[in-house]
């Protein structure tokens, strides 16, 4: 485990509060007070991301905000009494850009963002399988992609045994076929 | 008697077999996801939205409501037995519930929680029955300026009360408002942010956004978070609390009902805050506060009562004003809109079957839940043996295939995956997804009421302050927006006060 990314509890704009106790782990597991329990949960959370990640997310927000401002202006603003389509998006995107700027300057040391760790490979893998399924469904139906997705998620992301993986995946796909194709008669692309 | 007639007719609606069945399905699903750590009620409701397309509006909402308050019951079980809160609203139950379980009183803790939940829920329904028509009657005079102020206040409150950085929650809300503008402008008919895409011309549907951000985003996030392996305990004996326990907890149950009811009504309030407030109140009131954390029955009964009361009463702003008080209610709002029903003050008058059907279904649902959580608790404990590794792909597939069935189009499925990525990244970077969905739902109402009011006021924004109700709401809006800034600057001068750590650490699971 990472050393919890330093121990700064800087709360610049309503971020984290000082933790009550940090010695949760030295206690026997069952004898914790609520405060120690909360502290232990805090420690077990994924490590917080550094200022760089906070900056990056603020920049994305700022970018989206400014982009939307530009697009809104090109739609025409008009006046409050006779607004053009761009006025309302303009107002929101200004607020968004301002908040992004605020976050960029003051929110750098917030600890509410999580670091990407090796564990983050799991959602990435999950995402790739989902995207593959979306791409393949119209071509070869949902059954094979769904089966592959189940196998990958259970065996490699979930650490199930091969036996239970194959068994449960087959049952799951068969059940979905039964529900969506046979029982409900939906037009989901299917191979069989 | 005029008042009671529609109420009684509502019972006729609930007792229709279809509605009873969906009520049962709803509370069972709610109970299940409450027991399973991971998916929360909002994610579940989002994933199951496509199910509601083919049923009557009242049936749909009865089921979704059942999921919501059923989860409050279910979340208790894992808190008490495993020290793993199944839901965010059951986190404080862990402190005393698990200690009671260690002292061999797990059954008592669960029994007290169920009875408290039942009483809190029922008290809140009675409150809802009498209060809702009054609020709705009052709100009938609301015009566009009042709705503008109300929607603004609702979004701001939900954003400020959510955990994490307020600015980030507000950014999420702004993104939601921006997403709501995609498509044709209702006033001029011009396209906005469609980038020439025909599929975006009608705007983005609410369902793919909710399913992606709440459903898939949460599934992806959980893939990484790996819940600590839960060892299911073998047996829970004697769930019926003794008379002495009940007497000891009765005060907490009473106070929890009232506190939860009122915290549930407030925008941004809801079950999680209610349970925490109740725990704090019980501890403060107790003659021996040191018993808390060591198995005090009040510490279980109070919060569990309060979270159920709040879950029920948070329907009031939705059904009477058309303003969802929290993210889950935003989903209900969306589900009603899909059905062609616009929640608002006219709902009680124009659609009494729906209004009273939903309200009265909660009585039935609470009774069903009481039955399930007292005698049948053993069955639900056994559910804990289902492993997350198996559940994750199943929920992911339900989401994808369900998304396809909305319009029989792959475009919706693609949208769900895209919003799933956004939802995952938002959670990863500390942006609450709740305000985004809430703001998206309210976006169109907010824009159209604001533009209508400005037309009336001849373009003068000060006109909002010329009407008493909108002026009051906007003053509250400014106070809520400015107060935290003042408070932090004061707090910086004073030495920091050690707040109870639990409150900050609880992340609202949606």
Interface residues (C-beta under 8 A of the other chain):
Chain A: X13 X14 X15 X16 X17 X18 X19 X20 X21 X30 X33 X34 X35 X37 X38 X39 X41 X42 X44 X46 X49 X53 X54 X57 X61 X64 X65 X68 X71 X75 X79 X80 X81 X82 X83 X84 X85 X86 X88 X89 X92 X93 X95 X96 X99 X100 X102 X103 X106 X107 X110 X112 X113 X114 X116 X119 X120 X122 X123 X126 X127 X130 X131 X133 X134 X137 X138 X142 X146 X149 X150 X153 X154 X157 X158 X159 X160 X164 X168 X169 X172 X176 X180 X184 X186 X187 X188
Chain B: X83 X92 X94 X95 X102 X164 X165 X166 X167 X168 X170 X171 X174 X175 X177 X178 X181 X185 X187 X188 X190 X192 X193 X216 X219 X220 X221 X223 X224 X225 X226 X228 X292 X293 X387 X388 X389 X390 X392 X393 X394 X396 X397 X400 X401 X404 X405 X408 X410 X413 X414 X417 X420 X421 X424 X428 X429 X430 X431 X447 X450 X451 X454 X455 X458 X459 X460 X461 X484 X488 X496 X498 X499 X500 X501 X502 X503 X504 X505
